[in-house]
Amino acid sequence: MKNILIAYYSHSGNTKKIAEKIQEKTNADIFRIEPVKKYPNDYRELVNLAQKEKLANFHPELKSKLDDISKYDIIFIGTPVWWYTMASPVRTFIKEYNLENKIVAPFCTHGGGGEASTFEEFSKFLPKSRVINGLSLYETPDNKTDEKIEEWIKPILNN
Ligand SMILES: Cc1cc2nc3c(=O)[nH]c(=O)nc-3n(C[C@H](O)[C@H](O)[C@H](O)COP(=O)(O)O)c2cc1C
């Protein structure tokens, strides 16, 4: 049996829903990535701040800590797309934990622009991990969402 972790960041709940669906289908451990400093609820403010953080390659400090990442073989990592890439707290997560030699399966939710550079950046930041082709989903789940998740997961679990 493979040891599986799902780690995700979600600001408005869309990515959380997908993380929970993956959890139902895999029975994996689940971990919510949370920054120490909460992001603004105001959408405009958040969009501006996220752009600044991206341009500065900023790594916000994380509140929650994982005890032991070494025991996991497969790590699903979920993020909303922020400015064409992963959200800043996810950037911190993949820098902070040692994911060398692990299978990393990234997934994202977006507002219509698709994954853009999100998955390329996972591969770029994690050259020593086996980064699987990611799953990109629109922010609102539909009647195909479960099927898409299942199709994506199957070969990862049989890896
Ligand atoms: C700061 C910010 C930047 C965003 N940038 C993009 C983007 O570049 N492309 C896109 O398709 N959607 C973008 N969105 C929409 C989110 O990716 C989308 O709503 C996502 O499902 C939110 O996930 P969450 O509910 O887990 O936080 C952005 C949203 C925010 C708040």
The ligand as a Gaussian input file, in Angstrom:
#p B3LYP/6-31G(d) Opt

LIG

0 1
 C       -5.760000      36.552000      -6.597000
 C       -6.495000      35.747000      -7.616000
 C       -5.922000      35.541000      -8.862000
 C       -6.579000      34.740000      -9.811000
 N       -5.958000      34.504000     -11.009000
 C       -6.566000      33.700000     -11.910000
 C       -5.930000      33.386000     -13.161000
 O       -4.813000      33.826000     -13.451000
 N       -6.605000      32.583000     -14.025000
 C       -7.835000      32.054000     -13.745000
 O       -8.394000      31.331000     -14.564000
 N       -8.447000      32.312000     -12.551000
 C       -7.852000      33.096000     -11.634000
 N       -8.473000      33.347000     -10.426000
 C       -9.712000      32.610000     -10.086000
 C       -9.417000      31.421000      -9.152000
 O       -8.370000      30.624000      -9.683000
 C      -10.627000      30.503000      -8.965000
 O      -11.731000      31.230000      -8.514000
 C      -10.310000      29.340000      -7.996000
 O      -11.260000      28.307000      -8.170000
 C      -10.320000      29.785000      -6.549000
 O      -10.020000      28.664000      -5.739000
 P      -10.326000      28.621000      -4.173000
 O      -11.833000      28.773000      -4.000000
 O       -9.867000      27.259000      -3.748000
 O       -9.565000      29.723000      -3.521000
 C       -7.849000      34.160000      -9.512000
 C       -8.421000      34.426000      -8.264000
 C       -7.764000      35.205000      -7.322000
 C       -8.398000      35.435000      -5.996000

